[in-house]
Amino acid sequence: MSGARTPWFVLNSPELGKPFADFYESCKNTGVLDRKTKELLMTVLACVFRCPYCLEEHIKGALEAGASKEEITEALLIAAVKGAGTQLAWKKDLYTKYLT
């Protein structure tokens, strides 16, 4: 959401869109986590939520914040393994009922 252009949701619903955009910027730019950590987290979340625009923005942001390609790759692999694990745990009662 960073950049010079006003997001569409701020233009179409400024009373809700502007506070959301401000909250986003506040989360990105304040707090105790450093920029690299935040960009790695946002990269992983963009991957998990399958947002290609966000993923590209945050991979670039992570690189600009000093993350190495290896750090970004490891973060994405952790997201992938957690995603796979949740699929095995989801509805475990049904898996156990019918598959054990």
HUKAVEN-V789428 format. One record per residue. RES is the residue in three letters. OMEGA is omega in degrees with one decimal (NA if undefined). BURIAL is b if it has 24 or more other C-alpha atoms within 12 Angstrom, else e. D_LAST is the distance of its C-alpha to the last C-alpha in Angstrom with 2 decimals. Layout:
# HUKAVEN-V789428
res:RES omega:OMEGA burial:BURIAL d_last:D_LAST
res:RES omega:OMEGA burial:BURIAL d_last:D_LAST
This chain:
# HUKAVEN-V789428
res:MET omega:178.9 burial:b d_last:47.38
res:SER omega:177.1 burial:e d_last:50.04
res:GLY omega:-174.0 burial:e d_last:53.14
res:ALA omega:-176.6 burial:e d_last:56.31
res:ARG omega:177.1 burial:e d_last:54.94
res:THR omega:180.0 burial:e d_last:54.14
res:PRO omega:-178.5 burial:e d_last:50.59
res:TRP omega:-176.7 burial:e d_last:50.53
res:PHE omega:174.2 burial:e d_last:48.87
res:VAL omega:178.8 burial:e d_last:51.75
res:LEU omega:-174.4 burial:e d_last:54.26
res:ASN omega:179.4 burial:e d_last:52.70
res:SER omega:-173.8 burial:e d_last:51.77
res:PRO omega:-177.8 burial:e d_last:53.75
res:GLU omega:175.5 burial:e d_last:53.23
res:LEU omega:-176.3 burial:e d_last:49.45
res:GLY omega:-178.4 burial:e d_last:49.32
res:LYS omega:176.5 burial:e d_last:51.83
res:PRO omega:178.1 burial:e d_last:50.13
res:PHE omega:179.2 burial:e d_last:46.80
res:ALA omega:177.6 burial:b d_last:48.58
res:ASP omega:178.3 burial:e d_last:50.31
res:PHE omega:178.0 burial:e d_last:47.05
res:TYR omega:-179.0 burial:e d_last:45.54
res:GLU omega:178.3 burial:e d_last:48.64
res:SER omega:178.5 burial:e d_last:48.68
res:CYS omega:179.8 burial:e d_last:45.10
res:LYS omega:-166.7 burial:b d_last:46.03
res:ASN omega:178.9 burial:e d_last:49.35
res:THR omega:178.4 burial:e d_last:49.25
res:GLY omega:-174.1 burial:e d_last:47.14
res:VAL omega:179.3 burial:e d_last:46.27
res:LEU omega:178.3 burial:e d_last:44.01
res:ASP omega:-174.4 burial:e d_last:45.99
res:ARG omega:-179.1 burial:b d_last:46.19
res:LYS omega:179.4 burial:b d_last:44.12
res:THR omega:179.1 burial:b d_last:41.17
res:LYS omega:179.8 burial:b d_last:41.45
res:GLU omega:176.1 burial:b d_last:41.64
res:LEU omega:177.1 burial:b d_last:38.57
res:LEU omega:-178.6 burial:b d_last:36.63
res:MET omega:175.1 burial:b d_last:38.01
res:THR omega:179.7 burial:b d_last:37.21
res:VAL omega:179.6 burial:b d_last:33.53
res:LEU omega:177.2 burial:b d_last:33.47
res:ALA omega:177.3 burial:b d_last:35.31
res:CYS omega:-178.1 burial:b d_last:32.70
res:VAL omega:-179.4 burial:b d_last:29.76
res:PHE omega:173.8 burial:e d_last:31.68
res:ARG omega:176.6 burial:e d_last:32.80
res:CYS omega:-176.6 burial:e d_last:36.52
res:PRO omega:178.4 burial:e d_last:38.43
res:TYR omega:-179.9 burial:e d_last:41.75
res:CYS omega:-179.5 burial:b d_last:40.52
res:LEU omega:179.2 burial:b d_last:38.76
res:GLU omega:179.9 burial:e d_last:42.03
res:GLU omega:-174.2 burial:b d_last:44.07
res:HIS omega:170.2 burial:b d_last:41.99
res:ILE omega:176.8 burial:b d_last:41.65
res:LYS omega:179.8 burial:e d_last:45.44
res:GLY omega:178.9 burial:b d_last:45.75
res:ALA omega:177.5 burial:b d_last:43.65
res:LEU omega:178.9 burial:b d_last:45.79
res:GLU omega:-179.8 burial:e d_last:48.94
res:ALA omega:175.7 burial:e d_last:47.80
res:GLY omega:177.4 burial:e d_last:47.51
res:ALA omega:176.4 burial:b d_last:43.84
res:SER omega:175.7 burial:e d_last:43.45
res:LYS omega:179.5 burial:e d_last:41.53
res:GLU omega:178.5 burial:e d_last:39.21
res:GLU omega:179.0 burial:e d_last:38.60
res:ILE omega:179.2 burial:b d_last:37.88
res:THR omega:179.1 burial:e d_last:35.52
res:GLU omega:178.3 burial:e d_last:33.63
res:ALA omega:179.0 burial:b d_last:33.40
res:LEU omega:177.8 burial:b d_last:32.02
res:LEU omega:175.8 burial:e d_last:29.43
res:ILE omega:177.2 burial:e d_last:28.33
res:ALA omega:-179.6 burial:b d_last:28.02
res:ALA omega:-179.2 burial:e d_last:25.99
res:VAL omega:177.6 burial:e d_last:23.49
res:LYS omega:177.1 burial:e d_last:23.25
res:GLY omega:178.3 burial:e d_last:22.80
res:ALA omega:179.7 burial:e d_last:19.93
res:GLY omega:179.5 burial:e d_last:18.29
res:THR omega:177.9 burial:e d_last:18.78
res:GLN omega:178.0 burial:e d_last:17.01
res:LEU omega:-179.5 burial:e d_last:13.81
res:ALA omega:-177.6 burial:e d_last:14.39
res:TRP omega:178.9 burial:e d_last:15.61
res:LYS omega:179.5 burial:e d_last:13.69
res:LYS omega:-179.8 burial:e d_last:10.85
res:ASP omega:178.0 burial:e d_last:10.38
res:LEU omega:178.0 burial:e d_last:9.79
res:TYR omega:-179.4 burial:e d_last:7.45
res:THR omega:-178.6 burial:e d_last:5.25
res:LYS omega:-173.2 burial:e d_last:6.41
res:TYR omega:-173.0 burial:e d_last:6.02
res:LEU omega:176.8 burial:e d_last:3.79
res:THR omega:NA burial:e d_last:0.00
